[in-house]
Amino acid sequence: MRFKDKVAIVTGAASGMGLLCAQRYAAEGAKVALVDVNADAVKAAAVAICEQGGVASHVVTDIRSFEAVEKTAALVLARFGRIDILANVAGGNPHRVCNCPGGFEQMTLEAMDWGIEVNFTGPIYFCRAVFPAMIEQKGGVIINLGSVDGMTGAAGAVVYGAAKSGMVGLTKSLALAGAPHGIRACCVSPGPVMTRAAMAKMKTPLGRAAEPEEVVNLTLYLSSQDAAMISGTNYLIDGARSCGGMA
Ligand SMILES: NC(=O)c1ccc[n+]([C@@H]2O[C@H](COP(=O)([O-])OP(=O)(O)OC[C@H]3O[C@@H](n4cnc5c(N)ncnc54)[C@H](O)[C@@H]3O)[C@@H](O)[C@H]2O)c1
């Protein structure tokens, strides 16, 4: 029960690693606010956590709107009284999500904007929205989901890679801005993860994609008191993919 009496906000909590993070925080004692733009799925996820004895609420939020994000943080404060953890998990490759095949030279404005706004701007908005509460509480933890593409670059994911590398810089600056207030920030940068079967074909030197649980285990460790001295750090969890040699 590492998160007993803690309040966690998880974005992208309707599916994949965000959903698993929310379930695991709740199973270890946190009160969890599940945030996602997918109304039906995020509601069902929160209800399922409550049915299993956890404490959870859902908020339907498009993280691209600062107004919506600020309202969400205020709702969570009103509902649970504090915000100890923010896990910025919502994100994705705009070529896939916006159904925009082809190279960078064919990328639509809609896909470029989605790629930056969901993978980078939205997380900044959420950090900004929770910072005052964390400062007042004299503590908090922010976990940002990056990607190996942000570290190595990826020809097929130019905008996504740019946004995800931004998460590393964001994390470092948040760590410095937050340190005097007891706020930590860490970035988790996975290689391919089996949240979709298609990820199995992406190679790593270890010969497989990660299981979502492996990434979430790291995320929960970094969120916990066991990681009290860790801040400003980016953790690759990519089966050595970033070491090269995968051509
Ligand atoms: N799966 C991988 O292989 C992989 C690899 C590296 C990094 N990542 C990163 O890890 C994170 C989670 O990945 P996943 O595969 O579990 O994702 P996923 O696609 O299963 O879930 C993403 C969630 O974000 C939500 N979302 C999208 N736009 C939103 C918006 N505007 N506002 C609020 N919510 C929104 C979606 O509804 C969805 O529930 C992402 O940031 C992703 O970029 C994933």
The ligand as a Gaussian input file, in Angstrom:
#p B3LYP/6-31G(d) Opt

LIG

0 1
 N        2.558000       1.802000     -26.567000
 C        3.819000       2.061000     -26.885000
 O        4.492000       1.285000     -27.555000
 C        4.470000       3.340000     -26.385000
 C        5.845000       3.492000     -26.560000
 C        6.465000       4.643000     -26.095000
 C        5.707000       5.619000     -25.467000
 N        4.368000       5.448000     -25.329000
 C        3.605000       6.523000     -24.664000
 O        2.981000       5.992000     -23.503000
 C        1.726000       6.631000     -23.302000
 C        0.619000       5.605000     -23.205000
 O        0.633000       4.806000     -24.365000
 P       -0.494000       3.685000     -24.606000
 O       -0.052000       2.859000     -25.744000
 O       -0.821000       3.042000     -23.312000
 O       -1.683000       4.640000     -25.094000
 P       -3.190000       4.329000     -25.509000
 O       -3.340000       4.745000     -26.945000
 O       -3.635000       2.964000     -25.117000
 O       -3.966000       5.379000     -24.585000
 C       -3.850000       6.746000     -24.767000
 C       -5.047000       7.398000     -24.089000
 O       -4.924000       8.822000     -24.219000
 C       -6.219000       9.323000     -24.427000
 N       -6.185000      10.627000     -25.090000
 C       -5.882000      10.897000     -26.379000
 N       -6.035000      12.189000     -26.631000
 C       -6.427000      12.775000     -25.474000
 C       -6.753000      14.113000     -25.115000
 N       -6.708000      15.105000     -26.016000
 N       -7.129000      14.369000     -23.844000
 C       -7.212000      13.354000     -22.942000
 N       -6.916000      12.071000     -23.230000
 C       -6.530000      11.783000     -24.491000
 C       -6.885000       8.272000     -25.330000
 O       -8.301000       8.383000     -25.315000
 C       -6.384000       6.983000     -24.707000
 O       -7.260000       6.489000     -23.716000
 C        1.556000       7.622000     -24.466000
 O        1.968000       8.893000     -24.059000
 C        2.476000       7.061000     -25.525000
 O        2.922000       8.050000     -26.416000
 C        3.731000       4.333000     -25.767000

